[in-house]
Amino acid sequence: MRRTFLAKPVDMSKGFQDFFDTIGLTGGGLVTKGIAAVIAVIALRMMLQLSNDPKTAMRKGLAAVGTLFVAVILALYGDTLFSTVTDAKG
């Protein structure tokens, strides 16, 4: 006999606040992840549009890698970085 264990129902009566709590993000964290995703797409597009000239390709490639690095850091630590700005009082 096979037993099936179902998860307890989640109360979503508060709407988006409950939804963001279940996925572990705040509204600001979700926006930060979205901005990081857009920057990553821009960096990948920059990489795909490299020139045939080696000097220009190296400069544009390094700029694309730097942009991708910024996107990764923003995705990982963006909510922490921006929480100091949004929680400011005074």
Backbone torsions as a table, in degrees:
resi	resn	phi	psi	omega
1	MET	NA	131.9	-177.4
2	ARG	-101.6	131.8	179.4
3	ARG	-102.0	140.2	177.0
4	THR	-115.2	125.7	178.3
5	PHE	-103.4	120.9	179.9
6	LEU	-98.8	145.4	177.1
7	ALA	-71.0	151.1	177.0
8	LYS	-67.1	145.3	178.3
9	PRO	-64.2	147.2	179.7
10	VAL	-104.0	129.9	179.3
11	ASP	-77.2	114.5	-180.0
12	MET	-111.0	32.4	-175.5
13	SER	-70.9	-18.5	179.3
14	LYS	-93.0	5.8	173.3
15	GLY	76.2	-129.6	-173.2
16	PHE	-63.7	-32.6	179.3
17	GLN	-60.8	-43.6	177.0
18	ASP	-66.2	-39.6	179.6
19	PHE	-62.3	-47.4	-179.4
20	PHE	-65.8	-32.7	176.5
21	ASP	-66.3	-36.8	-178.8
22	THR	-71.3	-32.4	178.6
23	ILE	-92.0	-1.2	174.7
24	GLY	80.1	22.6	179.4
25	LEU	-126.2	150.8	168.9
26	THR	-94.7	172.9	176.6
27	GLY	-61.5	-41.2	177.5
28	GLY	-65.4	-36.7	178.0
29	GLY	-66.4	-36.3	178.5
30	LEU	-68.0	-39.9	177.5
31	VAL	-65.2	-41.0	178.9
32	THR	-62.1	-42.7	178.0
33	LYS	-64.8	-37.1	177.7
34	GLY	-65.7	-41.7	177.8
35	ILE	-64.6	-41.4	178.2
36	ALA	-62.7	-37.6	178.9
37	ALA	-66.3	-39.7	178.3
38	VAL	-65.3	-42.5	178.6
39	ILE	-64.3	-37.8	178.2
40	ALA	-65.1	-39.3	177.8
41	VAL	-65.2	-40.3	177.3
42	ILE	-62.6	-42.5	179.5
43	ALA	-64.2	-41.4	178.2
44	LEU	-65.8	-36.6	176.6
45	ARG	-66.2	-37.8	177.0
46	MET	-62.5	-37.6	179.6
47	MET	-68.0	-34.4	-178.6
48	LEU	-76.2	-16.3	-177.5
49	GLN	-104.9	36.4	-179.4
50	LEU	-75.6	153.0	-176.7
51	SER	-85.9	166.4	175.0
52	ASN	-82.0	-21.0	177.5
53	ASP	-72.1	123.3	-174.6
54	PRO	-60.3	-39.6	-177.6
55	LYS	-67.6	-44.8	178.8
56	THR	-67.8	-39.8	179.8
57	ALA	-64.0	-38.7	179.2
58	MET	-65.7	-43.2	-179.4
59	ARG	-65.7	-45.9	-179.5
60	LYS	-69.8	-35.0	177.8
61	GLY	-65.2	-42.1	178.0
62	LEU	-66.4	-36.7	175.9
63	ALA	-64.3	-39.1	178.9
64	ALA	-67.1	-40.7	178.0
65	VAL	-65.3	-40.5	176.7
66	GLY	-63.0	-40.8	178.1
67	THR	-65.4	-40.1	177.4
68	LEU	-65.4	-37.8	176.6
69	PHE	-62.1	-42.8	178.0
70	VAL	-62.1	-40.3	179.3
71	ALA	-64.2	-40.9	179.9
72	VAL	-66.8	-44.7	178.4
73	ILE	-62.5	-41.2	178.5
74	LEU	-64.4	-38.5	178.8
75	ALA	-67.5	-37.7	-177.5
76	LEU	-79.5	-43.7	-170.8
77	TYR	-120.6	9.0	-175.4
78	GLY	-62.7	-41.1	-179.9
79	ASP	-65.0	-34.5	177.0
80	THR	-71.2	-41.8	180.0
81	LEU	-63.5	-45.4	-176.5
82	PHE	-82.1	-14.3	178.4
83	SER	-67.7	-27.9	177.7
84	THR	-69.7	-28.1	179.3
85	VAL	-80.7	-43.4	-175.2
86	THR	-76.3	-23.4	-179.8
87	ASP	-92.0	7.0	-177.8
88	ALA	-68.5	139.7	179.3
89	LYS	-126.7	147.9	174.6
90	GLY	122.0	NA	NA
